[in-house]
Every structure is written in structure tokens, then in C-alpha cells.
Amino acid sequence: MRIHKAGDIQYITFDNITSAGFATHAFSTRIGGVSQGVYRGMNLGLSRGDSREAVLENYSRFSEAVGFDWRSVVFSNQVHSSNVYRAGVADMGNGILRESKIWDMDALITNEPGVTLQTFHADCVPVFLADPIKRAVGLVHAGWMGTLKEISRICLERMATEFGTKPGDVLVGIGPSIGPYSFETDDDVADRFKQELGFSCDFLYQSGHKFLIDLWGINRTSLERAGVKSHNIEDSYLCTLKHPEMFFSHRKMGNARGTMAAFISISV
């Protein structure tokens, strides 16, 4: 994992995906950008109440720093589902240049160069998937509900169906999100993990009358169980709640905040 600085902008990439040489990717921080007030910095959320002009300027600056065309992005409204959408050239600009026509999708995949997949984050886990053999990519928004549904594994399996991806070839990046010592829940959430996802018990820790849940570990293990090689998975180990100077965090800030985003595209 690497933190890049481009002027006043900071963003994160994964060494394994970068080294593969076929995809451009990044996870934004809140550092840089022109948004003000509670959105201060690099807010990339168009639906949070920030000025549209400011957000589009943020997109322009961020995409120039990373090296993609912001008009090529594709995103969905995220609802903590386990649904996966295959995006193509016809979808470019969906949600940013025009009203979104992609609903109820929390993971995106493509094998078409120039299409930039995007997911939004402010504690939920971003999971980057890159298959350098079939030249295909995927991007996952995994909150606790998506993690419980194993959306990362489902996205991987959809890449196998659509593109012939073999799990052993896939490179994974697990991005900044709420960490295992910060994601505290009541026993009702912990009980669902115990009942519905047996292996997740290894990633649940009792803390007084609460439970701590390691969403990083669950997503990683879900992918390993599906055939991804452990050494092909790279973790950022950056907790969004513990670093408010660098990240927006829903749990820390509530709705009065901006939003980060993950991006990945296949080089043209």
C-alpha cells in the first residue's frame, strides 16, 4: 500500500495492482479538494448537500492527479446489497453526468478499457479485485451487511462467470475502512454473523456488553476460501474512524461529512 501526494491531494494505491501494469486505481482521502464546512477537503459525494460545482471540481482535480477521466466513472446507488453490476462503455458517466440508472448494486465489474468503476465509502470496506490474465477488474462496497452476505466472494464469482477469471490469478486490495478495534456492535449484529457465516466467529471479539467485528479479516478470509491466494491480498490496515484528519467517518461524524471513493479502470 502506498500513499501518494500530488500537490495538496493525497490518495492511496496498492502495490500488487500497480505492479500488474494493466489497471489504474486509487482510494481517495479527504485531503485536498475545494469543499468547505463539514465537507471540507476532497468530498466526492454528490448527494450529501455539498455544492455540485465544488464536488465536480474535486473530481476534476482528483482524476487528473490519479490519471483517469472523471467523465468515465460509473457508480450505483449503494444499499448494502450483494448485487453485482457488469459495467460497459455505455454506462460511462452514470450518476455523475446524468441521473443514475443503476440501482441496488454494491459491486461493479468490467473488462472494457477506459470504464472507471467507482464506489463510495465513509467506513465501509472498499475491496479492489484485479485479474491481470483476463484483464478484468471489480470493485466492492462492503459494509457489515455486505460482508455478512460475502459480497466480495460473490463479486469474484461473477467475474469468473462473465470473464473466465480464475481466483488464483486475482490481486486484491482491501482499503481504508473502520477497523477491528473500532467497529463496535450490539449482540444482535454479532449473532447474525455467528448464525449466518460460521467462519466469521474467528473475527468476533467480545468487549464488555458489546462485540468488536473485524470486517477486514472476514472479507479477506471469504476471498481466500473462494480460492484467492493469501499472498495476492494486500491490506491497508488504515482505520477511517481513528484517522479523522485523513478520512471521513460516518460513525465518528454522522451525516455531517463528506464521502471518499474508490476507483479502478483498465488502461486503454
Secondary structure, DSSP 8 states (H G I E B T S, - for coil): -EEEEETTEEEEE-HHHHHH-SEEEEEE-SSSSSB-GGG-B----TTSSS-HHHHHHHHHHHHHHHTS-GGGEE-----S---EEE--GGGTTBTTTB-----S-SEEEE-STT-EEEEEESSSEEEEEEETTTTEEEEEEE-HHHHHTTHHHHHHHHHHHHH---GGG-EEEE-SB--TTT-EE-HHHHHHHHHH-GGGGGGEEEETTEEEE-HHHHHHHHHHHTT--GGGEEE---BTTT-TTTS--HHHHTTSS--EEEEEEE--
